């Protein structure tokens, strides 16, 4: 049961409220989703007495393109209940026979214990590709089971540096947001900035004492907030009198005293400007709703939890005991202050009840898994979320990721500073890609064709894209080693290789001197050569790959697809002459479709495609 918005005061509600109950899909969903519909219809006729989900998968055997695997499971449910079926194979036969007539399927066959192999019709595959060329790739969007999601990602902390972990969160979160948006889900991109808490009293007090003329000094003078933060912490830990003053400062800040609020605002502003530089380079859009935003909701949320009997006293703190966890979740500290967990509970309450999000996704390093696990459980105990076993919405997910390692196998750091200066890192990726590009262009005598602006834009696209792709191509849970050499190599599974592959397809099309915009309207695609068919089938799998990446929250699934697609294209191009062949039109359209799908993958990964390299 999804929680659809009906009446809500804020403007975010309108798009959901005006939509119908059906998912707002442009196309009819992925191939798998379309086949699943046919299978569902067949299952209703074949075994009306039981209701099961259709199980349709891509077929790895050579007997089919897709496969329906329902027969065995059904057999174990109905055998011995007086069914007329003799064995799972017989059920498979019946499923195949009862598939409603459709132009998608060319033929079926049943193997062993009832696997139904499905061969897609070439003309349907060709038509689906051509339709996409004519009507846009958005028609290939998968259908997801939610309309509105919150993606909580990036989320650095004020006055502390944004480090490489935040970079991972930003890159992974952004690509997930892009994939959901492509799939017609409204995404609330939330930057849960750490902008509240006792540390601000400490920092403000320190700054007031260090700069007696605080009101007059410009932001420039306090630009290096991290250093002041560290110094203030040092002072706080070592000087009890300062600690006292810092604690009073917290009270005054939280009480809303003008001078303290103004200082807090100034500090946030400085940090925000720094974060924004990184977001701008990465072309990432986010809406900041920091911890302070949820602060006013904490008391009422805790009251609700208390009324439900969840909150207990423990060693002076207020806590929630959670089954399976040794230590309880602290929601009010011994000094009466709120913490990370109380803020997250209030934020979740807000996202569920005010923003009416059906899926709430948090992207942080795996180190925070326990925190999320505990507070998700607390929310379930409060009845905010259904049992995850029920596979219902609303639901929450923690998208954890591993460490970035340096060449020494230790946590990745830049030379001198403790945390990586992200901007410098991105700059270096860009300048390295620029010098490699220059070298290659000079060697090939092509440098004359390039304007300075093209050079700049291309090295940015390639350099930043390389950083993103190197991160996204790994399963996010594994640690990976940061290496400029590797990510900027034009060989292997790298963004640079893929940019070249895409640019090469663009150049094939350019050199044909044919107008593909015209061809896609007048010409048609045929898939007679085996390598054409393999490429065509892989192209139309795009939607289900996006669906899988969204469902399992795994961007690497899309990277793998993109890489395989470029390999399949190479095989096709090696074995099928394009320009000057009798199949030229059809093959140029396949080139174009590959380029369009590759570009859409780049787009979803937040990488700017390059058309010439
Ligand atoms: N600010 C936190 C950090 O730097 C991440 C916040 C993640 N989001 C959340 N709702 N807890 O580790």
Boltz pocket constraint, residues with backbone or C-beta under 6 A from the ligand:
constraints:
  - pocket:
      binder: B
      contacts: [[A, 152], [A, 154], [A, 155], [A, 156], [A, 157], [A, 192], [A, 193], [A, 194], [A, 340], [A, 344], [A, 347], [A, 362], [A, 363], [A, 364]]
      max_distance: 6.0
